[in-house]
Amino acid sequence: MNDQPKLPVPAPLRGTDAGTFTEYTIKERFPHIARRVLAENKLTAAATARMEALLAEIPDGEIRPLTDDHAPDFQQWQNWIAPYTGQSWLQPPWFFTETYFYRRIIEAVDYFATGFDPFTYQKEQGLERHNEAIFALCQQLSRSLENGWQPSQFSHWLLTDLWGNQVDLSMWS
């Protein structure tokens, strides 16, 4: 079996691609998401200062190594960050930039020391607003599994999952 793509793999999306969703995400969505974290949480003075510093970096500041060396993923992240250190937020591949952004929020609130989830309020609001739909989907999934997993159902549940991703709070930021 040949697991190589049939077509050439395209270049990664980047924030430097003018007029694209990637540029919009970095320049508009990231700051909006960070401001919501500040507005919806009672952060410590230190966490607030770190979040404000993060906001000030986007989009033209430089990618930098993490500072929370007590985090279990610290060394792995340093390895992932190294090729992009010193670049602006717009230059690295978008997938890296988006995951790095959320990891920087985790760093800012000191999640690995405190366990504080800066998105708890948004998650609770989403569950509250969509409780009936979630319950209905759970009932439907439970019924569909009564006779065991059926491969033919995979497509249906995959599409349902993709639909659920549309409710991703950050997508509409």
Residue pairs with C-beta under 8 A, 6 or more apart in sequence:
12 93
12 94
12 95
13 20
13 22
13 93
13 94
13 95
14 22
14 90
14 91
14 92
14 93
14 94
15 22
15 23
15 25
15 26
15 27
15 59
15 88
15 89
15 90
15 91
15 94
15 97
16 23
16 90
16 91
17 23
22 94
23 90
25 94
25 98
26 58
26 59
26 89
26 90
26 94
26 97
27 58
27 59
27 90
28 173
29 170
29 173
30 58
30 59
30 89
30 101
31 55
31 58
32 173
33 101
33 105
33 170
33 173
34 51
34 54
34 55
34 58
34 105
35 55
36 122
36 173
37 43
37 51
37 105
37 108
37 109
37 118
37 119
38 48
38 51
38 52
38 55
40 118
40 121
40 122
41 109
41 116
41 118
41 121
43 51
43 109
43 118
46 110
47 108
47 109
47 110
50 107
50 108
50 109
51 105
51 108
51 109
53 108
54 104
54 105
54 108
57 89
58 89
58 101
59 88
59 89
59 90
60 88
60 89
60 90
61 88
61 89
62 85
62 86
62 87
62 88
63 81
63 84
63 85
63 86
63 87
63 88
63 89
63 91
63 92
63 97
63 100
64 81
64 85
65 78
65 81
65 82
65 85
66 74
66 77
66 78
66 81
66 103
66 104
66 107
67 107
68 74
68 107
68 110
68 112
68 113
70 112
70 113
71 77
71 106
71 107
71 111
71 112
72 112
73 103
77 103
80 96
80 100
81 100
83 92
84 91
84 92
84 96
84 100
89 97
89 101
90 97
92 100
105 118
106 112
106 118
109 116
109 118
110 116
111 117
111 118
117 123
119 169
122 169
123 169
126 167
126 169
127 134
130 167
137 160
141 157
144 150
144 153
144 157
165 171
